[in-house]
Amino acid sequence: MDKKRTRLKLEERVIIQTLLAEKRSISYIADRLERNRSSIHREVKKWVVNPKDKYDAKLAQFCADDEYKNKRNLDKINTYKKLKDFVYSRLEQNHSPEQIS
């Protein structure tokens, strides 16, 4: 049966942070959280840029939430190139935003 992918919660990220501090393996952490090993690996790799840095659960949660919100709220002007070109060309011709819309 396929399992629906769910985003990591802060509680899970705190467990990851704690177990990483205890020098536990990615496989061990994945087993404890009942998650795929690659999911844990991607999570740690994504939020620890410098290998000397430590994984921070609160920072990872903040960044993940911010990334999720920004993905869902893409503005139309940057999503559609033709629309962007049209609007910019009209603005260069001194049309008002009301005239363009």
Backbone hydrogen bonds in HBPLUS format (Angstrom, degrees):
<---DONOR---> <-ACCEPTOR-->    atom                        ^
c    i                          cat <-CA-CA->   ^        H-A-AA   ^      H-
h    n   atom  resd res      DA  || num        DHA   H-A  angle D-A-AA Bond
n    s   type  num  typ     dist DA aas  dist angle  dist       angle   num
A0012-GLU N   A0009-LYS O   3.09 MM   3  5.30 119.7  2.47 100.7 114.8     1
A0013-ARG N   A0009-LYS O   3.01 MM   4  6.36 155.1  2.07 150.8 158.6     2
A0014-VAL N   A0010-LEU O   2.85 MM   4  6.14 148.9  1.94 152.7 161.3     3
A0015-ILE N   A0011-GLU O   3.13 MM   4  6.41 152.1  2.21 140.9 147.9     4
A0016-ILE N   A0012-GLU O   2.93 MM   4  6.26 156.0  1.99 147.6 154.4     5
A0017-GLN N   A0013-ARG O   2.89 MM   4  6.14 162.9  1.91 148.3 152.6     6
A0018-THR N   A0014-VAL O   2.90 MM   4  6.12 162.8  1.93 150.2 154.7     7
A0019-LEU N   A0015-ILE O   2.88 MM   4  6.04 170.2  1.89 155.9 158.5     8
A0020-LEU N   A0016-ILE O   2.86 MM   4  5.96 154.3  1.93 151.2 158.5     9
A0021-ALA N   A0017-GLN O   3.02 MM   4  6.20 151.3  2.11 143.3 151.1    10
A0022-GLU N   A0018-THR O   3.08 MM   4  6.40 134.0  2.30 137.8 150.5    11
A0024-ARG N   A0019-LEU O   2.93 MM   5  5.40 166.8  1.95 157.4 155.9    12
A0023-LYS N   A0020-LEU O   2.94 MM   3  4.91 155.2  2.00 105.3 110.0    13
A0029-ILE N   A0025-SER O   3.03 MM   4  6.35 163.2  2.06 151.4 155.6    14
A0030-ALA N   A0026-ILE O   2.87 MM   4  6.07 161.8  1.90 151.9 157.2    15
A0031-ASP N   A0027-SER O   2.96 MM   4  6.18 157.1  2.01 148.1 154.0    16
A0032-ARG N   A0028-TYR O   2.99 MM   4  6.25 159.2  2.03 150.1 155.8    17
A0033-LEU N   A0029-ILE O   2.99 MM   4  6.22 152.1  2.07 150.8 158.1    18
A0034-GLU N   A0030-ALA O   2.86 MM   4  5.72 112.0  2.33 136.6 153.2    19
A0035-ARG N   A0030-ALA O   2.95 MM   5  4.91 162.2  1.98 142.5 146.9    20
A0034-GLU N   A0031-ASP O   3.23 MM   3  4.93 147.9  2.34  93.4 102.9    21
A0039-SER N   A0036-ASN O   3.03 MM   3  5.29 128.7  2.30 102.8 116.2    22
A0040-ILE N   A0036-ASN O   3.34 MM   4  6.79 154.6  2.41 153.0 158.8    23
A0041-HIS N   A0037-ARG O   2.97 MM   4  6.24 162.7  2.00 151.8 157.3    24
A0042-ARG N   A0038-SER O   2.87 MM   4  5.99 163.1  1.90 146.3 150.6    25
A0043-GLU N   A0039-SER O   3.00 MM   4  6.13 156.8  2.05 141.9 148.6    26
A0044-VAL N   A0040-ILE O   3.01 MM   4  6.26 166.8  2.03 155.9 157.9    27
A0045-LYS N   A0041-HIS O   2.89 MM   4  6.01 165.6  1.91 152.3 157.2    28
A0046-LYS N   A0042-ARG O   2.80 MM   4  5.80 152.6  1.88 147.2 154.4    29
A0047-TRP N   A0043-GLU O   3.26 MM   4  6.41 158.1  2.31 147.1 151.1    30
A0048-VAL N   A0044-VAL O   3.01 MM   4  5.89 124.1  2.34 147.2 157.9    31
A0053-ASP N   A0050-ASN O   2.83 MM   3  5.41 153.3  1.90 121.0 129.3    32
A0060-ALA N   A0056-ASP O   2.89 MM   4  6.04 161.6  1.92 154.3 160.3    33
A0061-GLN N   A0057-ALA O   2.88 MM   4  6.06 155.7  1.94 148.5 155.1    34
A0062-PHE N   A0058-LYS O   2.96 MM   4  6.16 162.1  1.99 148.2 153.0    35
A0063-CYS N   A0059-LEU O   2.93 MM   4  6.13 169.0  1.94 154.4 157.2    36
A0064-ALA N   A0060-ALA O   2.86 MM   4  5.95 157.3  1.91 145.9 152.8    37
A0065-ASP N   A0061-GLN O   2.91 MM   4  6.04 161.8  1.94 150.3 155.0    38
A0066-ASP N   A0062-PHE O   2.96 MM   4  6.14 160.6  2.00 148.8 154.6    39
A0067-GLU N   A0063-CYS O   2.84 MM   4  6.00 160.2  1.88 148.6 154.3    40
A0068-TYR N   A0064-ALA O   2.91 MM   4  6.05 157.6  1.96 146.4 152.6    41
A0069-LYS N   A0065-ASP O   2.96 MM   4  6.20 161.0  2.00 150.6 155.2    42
A0070-ASN N   A0066-ASP O   2.97 MM   4  6.16 161.8  2.01 150.0 155.2    43
A0071-LYS N   A0067-GLU O   2.95 MM   4  6.10 148.3  2.05 145.8 154.1    44
A0072-ARG N   A0068-TYR O   3.28 MM   4  6.46 151.5  2.37 143.3 149.6    45
A0073-ASN N   A0069-LYS O   3.19 MM   4  6.32 129.8  2.45 140.9 153.6    46
A0079-THR N   A0076-LYS O   3.14 MM   3  4.92 131.4  2.39  92.0 105.7    47
A0080-TYR N   A0076-LYS O   3.06 MM   4  6.05 160.2  2.10 158.0 157.8    48
A0084-LYS N   A0080-TYR O   3.02 MM   4  6.30 160.6  2.05 153.1 159.1    49
A0085-ASP N   A0081-LYS O   2.87 MM   4  6.11 166.0  1.89 157.2 160.3    50
A0086-PHE N   A0082-LYS O   2.94 MM   4  6.09 159.1  1.98 145.9 151.9    51
A0087-VAL N   A0083-LEU O   2.91 MM   4  6.13 170.6  1.92 157.2 159.0    52
A0088-TYR N   A0084-LYS O   2.93 MM   4  6.08 171.4  1.94 155.4 158.2    53
A0089-SER N   A0085-ASP O   2.92 MM   4  5.99 156.1  1.98 144.7 151.8    54
A0090-ARG N   A0086-PHE O   3.05 MM   4  6.28 157.2  2.11 149.3 155.2    55
A0091-LEU N   A0087-VAL O   2.91 MM   4  6.17 154.0  1.98 150.7 158.6    56
A0092-GLU N   A0088-TYR O   2.95 MM   4  6.15 153.0  2.02 146.8 153.6    57
A0093-GLN N   A0089-SER O   3.16 MM   4  6.41 129.8  2.43 133.1 145.8    58
A0093-GLN N   A0090-ARG O   3.08 MM   3  4.97 130.9  2.33  91.8 105.5    59
A0095-HIS N   A0090-ARG O   3.01 MM   5  5.49 164.9  2.04 153.9 151.3    60
A0094-ASN N   A0091-LEU O   3.00 MM   3  5.02 151.3  2.09 108.6 110.8    61
A0099-GLN N   A0096-SER O   3.04 MM   3  5.18 119.6  2.42 100.0 114.6    62
A0100-ILE N   A0096-SER O   3.04 MM   4  6.38 152.5  2.12 152.3 160.5    63
A0101-SER N   A0097-PRO O   2.96 MM   4  6.16 156.2  2.02 147.8 153.6    64
